[in-house]
Amino acid sequence: MVTRVAESRPPVGTLRFASLGSGSKGNATLVSDGETHLLVDCGFGLRETERRLAGFGLHPRQLDAVLVTHEHGDHVRGVGPLARRHGVPVYLTPGTWSSGRLGELPGHHWVTPQARFAIKGLTIDPVTVPHDAREPVQFRFHAGGRSLGVLTDLGHPTDHVARAFAGCDALVLECNHDVRMLAEGPYPPRLKRRVGGDWGHLANAQAAALLARLGLDRLQRIVCSHLSEHNNRPELALEALVPLLDGDESRLMIAAQDTGLAWQAIG
């Protein structure tokens, strides 16, 4: 991974986010207000996580917490090792904990879906989503009068999800697969049904339909995330969303598997 060039930081209290990487091989999203640093999921091994954090100028001990969305390996592979090595608190639902996939954690805190909580300067809304995990949630973050939605790993956009993420200033949105590529791709039939089902992952067209329901007026950044290596391409994800923006791609970007996404400040 290429080391990132140091950048000027926005004032403390400004909500910003970045991606360490997003896809089937690992997912991790940084959220910060300049003083509080949170990591949403950690699907990379410990050494790779440390290396990717260093690319953003962060040591793991600077993290105030890791928030876990659900127990699938591409989201939790590094959570236990990171927490044990560096003493980082972990926030997760009891259902995610009961999966037994995180091992011993030195300090963990229960997340109750739909119950707002705060970690220092960041306020967090955990939102139940339809996904084939024990008690999955996604998160909406608030700071400085702005909000960021991290919304990946859901099989279909429910009314509850649409209400919970309406009016965000920035959104990390799953664009997992193109329906045709999934149908014609290498996955066995059972896996195709799982990925494309109501408890699997969002197709590009579903992401576009959900985005239209959430409203575009406030959105400064729309990040296509969790793209499938085998069943999608960045240009297809962008192609699905661009018509909603009258052809203006300036607000659209991709969180890539290998290179992630640089810090994005929400003005």
Residue pairs with C-beta under 8 A, 6 or more apart in sequence:
1 51
1 52
1 55
1 258
1 259
2 55
2 259
3 54
3 55
4 55
4 56
4 57
4 262
6 57
7 262
7 263
9 34
10 16
10 34
10 265
11 34
12 33
12 34
12 35
13 33
13 34
13 35
13 121
13 143
13 144
14 33
14 34
14 143
14 144
14 146
14 265
14 266
14 267
15 31
15 32
15 33
15 122
15 141
15 142
15 143
15 144
15 146
15 147
15 148
15 169
15 170
15 265
15 266
16 31
16 32
16 33
16 34
16 263
16 264
16 265
16 266
17 29
17 30
17 31
17 32
17 141
17 148
17 150
17 170
17 172
17 263
17 264
17 266
18 29
18 30
18 56
18 260
18 261
18 262
18 263
18 264
19 28
19 29
19 30
19 172
19 223
19 225
19 255
19 256
19 260
19 261
20 26
20 28
20 29
20 30
20 39
20 44
20 49
20 52
20 53
20 56
20 260
21 27
21 28
21 43
21 44
21 52
21 255
21 256
21 257
21 258
21 259
21 260
22 28
22 29
22 152
22 225
22 226
22 227
22 255
22 256
22 257
22 260
22 261
23 74
23 226
23 227
23 228
23 229
23 256
23 257
24 74
24 226
24 228
24 229
24 257
25 43
25 74
25 229
25 257
26 43
26 44
26 48
26 74
26 77
26 78
26 257
27 41
27 43
27 74
27 75
27 152
27 225
27 226
28 39
28 40
28 41
28 42
28 43
28 44
28 49
28 52
28 78
29 39
29 40
29 41
29 150
29 172
29 255
30 37
30 38
30 39
30 40
30 56
30 58
30 263
31 37
31 38
31 39
31 40
31 122
31 141
31 148
31 150
32 38
33 121
33 122
33 143
33 144
35 120
35 121
36 64
36 119
36 120
36 121
36 122
36 143
37 58
37 62
37 63
37 64
38 63
38 64
38 65
38 66
38 67
38 119
38 122
38 141
39 63
39 65
39 66
39 67
39 88
40 66
40 67
40 69
40 139
40 150
41 66
41 67
41 68
41 69
41 75
41 76
41 79
42 49
42 66
42 75
42 76
42 77
42 78
42 79
42 82
43 73
43 74
43 75
43 76
43 77
43 78
44 52
44 77
44 78
45 77
45 78
45 81
46 78
46 81
46 82
46 85
48 78
49 60
49 78
49 82
50 60
52 260
53 59
53 60
53 63
56 263
60 82
60 85
60 86
60 88
61 86
61 87
61 88
63 86
63 88
64 88
64 89
64 119
64 120
65 88
65 89
65 90
65 91
65 109
65 119
66 79
66 82
66 83
66 88
66 89
66 90
66 91
67 90
67 91
67 92
67 111
67 124
67 139
68 75
68 76
68 79
68 90
68 91
68 92
68 93
68 96
68 102
69 75
69 96
69 136
69 137
69 138
69 139
69 150
69 152
69 153
70 76
70 96
70 131
70 133
70 134
70 135
70 136
70 137
70 153
71 96
71 99
71 101
71 102
71 133
71 134
72 133
72 153
73 101
75 153
76 96
76 101
76 102
79 90
79 102
79 105
80 102
80 103
80 104
80 105
82 88
83 89
83 90
83 105
83 106
83 107
83 108
84 103
84 104
84 105
84 106
87 106
87 107
89 107
89 108
89 109
90 102
90 105
90 107
90 108
90 109
91 108
91 109
91 110
91 111
91 117
91 119
92 102
92 108
92 109
92 110
92 111
93 110
93 111
93 112
93 113
93 126
93 134
93 135
93 136
93 137
94 110
94 135
95 133
95 134
95 135
95 136
96 102
96 133
96 134
96 135
96 136
97 108
97 110
98 134
99 133
99 134
111 117
111 126
111 137
112 126
113 126
113 127
113 128
113 135
113 137
114 125
114 126
114 127
114 128
115 126
116 123
116 124
116 125
117 123
117 124
117 126
118 124
121 143
122 141
122 142
122 143
123 141
123 142
123 143
124 139
124 140
124 141
124 142
125 139
125 140
125 141
125 142
125 164
126 137
126 138
126 139
127 137
127 138
127 139
127 140
127 151
127 160
127 161
127 164
127 165
128 136
128 137
128 160
129 136
129 137
129 138
129 151
129 153
129 154
129 158
129 161
130 154
130 155
130 156
130 158
130 161
130 198
130 199
131 153
131 154
131 155
131 199
131 200
132 155
132 194
132 199
132 200
133 153
136 153
136 154
138 149
138 150
138 151
138 152
138 153
138 154
138 161
139 149
139 150
140 147
140 148
140 149
140 150
140 164
140 165
140 168
141 147
141 148
141 149
141 150
144 266
146 169
146 170
146 266
146 267
147 167
147 168
147 169
147 170
148 168
148 169
148 170
148 171
148 172
148 266
149 165
149 168
149 170
149 171
149 172
149 173
150 172
151 161
151 165
151 171
151 172
151 173
151 174
152 172
152 173
152 174
152 202
152 225
152 226
153 174
153 201
153 226
154 161
154 174
154 201
154 202
155 197
155 198
155 199
155 200
155 201
155 202
156 198
156 202
156 206
157 202
157 206
157 209
157 210
157 213
161 210
162 210
162 213
162 214
165 171
165 214
166 213
166 214
166 215
167 214
167 215
167 218
168 214
168 218
168 219
169 218
169 219
169 220
169 221
169 266
170 219
170 220
170 221
170 222
170 223
170 264
170 266
171 211
171 214
171 219
171 221
171 222
171 223
172 223
172 225
172 255
173 202
173 207
173 210
173 211
173 222
173 223
173 224
173 225
174 201
174 202
174 207
174 225
174 226
175 202
175 203
175 204
175 207
175 224
175 225
175 226
175 227
175 232
175 237
175 240
175 241
176 195
176 200
176 201
176 202
176 203
176 226
176 227
176 228
176 231
176 232
177 195
177 196
177 201
177 203
177 204
177 228
177 231
177 232
178 203
178 204
178 231
178 232
178 233
178 236
178 237
179 196
179 203
179 204
179 205
181 228
181 230
181 231
181 232
181 233
181 236
182 192
182 195
182 196
182 203
182 228
182 231
183 192
185 192
185 230
185 231
186 230
187 195
187 230
187 231
194 200
195 201
195 228
195 231
196 203
201 226
201 228
202 210
204 232
204 236
204 237
204 239
204 240
204 241
205 240
207 224
207 237
207 240
207 241
208 240
208 241
208 243
208 244
211 222
211 241
211 244
212 244
216 244
216 245
219 251
220 251
220 266
220 267
221 251
221 253
221 264
221 266
222 241
222 251
222 252
222 253
223 252
223 253
223 254
223 255
223 261
223 264
224 234
224 237
224 238
224 241
224 252
224 253
224 254
224 255
225 254
225 255
226 255
227 233
227 234
227 237
227 254
227 256
227 257
229 257
234 254
234 256
237 254
238 249
238 252
238 254
241 252
242 248
242 249
242 252
245 251
245 252
253 261
253 264
254 261
255 261
